[in-house]
Amino acid sequence: MRIGYGRVSTTDQNLDVQRAALEAAGCEEIYLDKISGKLTNRPELDKVMTRLRAGDTLVITKLDRLGRSLKHLLEVSAELEARAVDLVVLDQGLDTSTPVGRFMFQILGAVAEFERSLNVERTMDGLASARAKGKVGGRKNALTPAQVRHARFMRDERDEDGRPRHTVQEIADELGVGRATIYRALDPDRVG
C-alpha cells in the first residue's frame, strides 16, 4: 500500500499542492498535518507510523515535510527500514526501494554523523579553552559554604533523647532549597 504524508507549518498555509502530488503518486491513503515541523507531537504522522506495515511505501513530497531535523529524519528512515517500509520523496526523486535511494540515505546518515562529531569536537575545544582561562563551567552551587555548614549543624543537632532535632525537609525549608539539594550537600557521594 502507498500511504502519503504531507505537512505545512502554519494553519494559513495550504495543503492542496501536497495532497494533489500524493494523489498523483498513487497514494491510497493520505494523512496531512498543519503543525510546525519542530514539534515532536504530530498526530497525523503518528497515525501514519502506526498504520504502515511491511511492504508498504510511505510517500512524501519533500524530505523536510517528514523530519524535524536531519537527525530525526534519519531516525524515522531507520525505523521505516527496520519495518521493511520503503520511503519515496517525490521532489528529490529518492526511493529507498532502489539501490540508489538507499545509497543516498546512507550518505545523508554519514553526513549527519560527521556533523555530530564536529559539534562534539568544537564543544570539547571550547571547554578546554575556557578551563585554560580559569573558567569553570556548570551550574553554580545552590548553597554557599556557610549554608552547607549551617545545614550540617542542623542535621547533627539532637534533642535530649538523642533524636535529630530537624528533618531534612525542615533544613531545606530554612535554606530555601529542595530536599535533594540538602542530600547532595550533606552527602555528595550519595547516588540519586
Secondary structure as GFF3:
##gff-version 3
##sequence-region A 1 192
A	DSSP	beta_strand	2	8	.	.	.	ID=ss1
A	DSSP	alpha_helix	16	24	.	.	.	ID=ss2
A	DSSP	beta_strand	29	34	.	.	.	ID=ss3
A	DSSP	alpha_helix	43	51	.	.	.	ID=ss4
A	DSSP	beta_strand	57	60	.	.	.	ID=ss5
A	DSSP	three_ten_helix	63	65	.	.	.	ID=ss6
A	DSSP	alpha_helix	70	82	.	.	.	ID=ss7
A	DSSP	beta_strand	86	89	.	.	.	ID=ss8
A	DSSP	beta_strand	94	95	.	.	.	ID=ss9
A	DSSP	alpha_helix	99	132	.	.	.	ID=ss10
A	DSSP	alpha_helix	145	156	.	.	.	ID=ss11
A	DSSP	alpha_helix	168	175	.	.	.	ID=ss12
A	DSSP	alpha_helix	179	186	.	.	.	ID=ss13
###
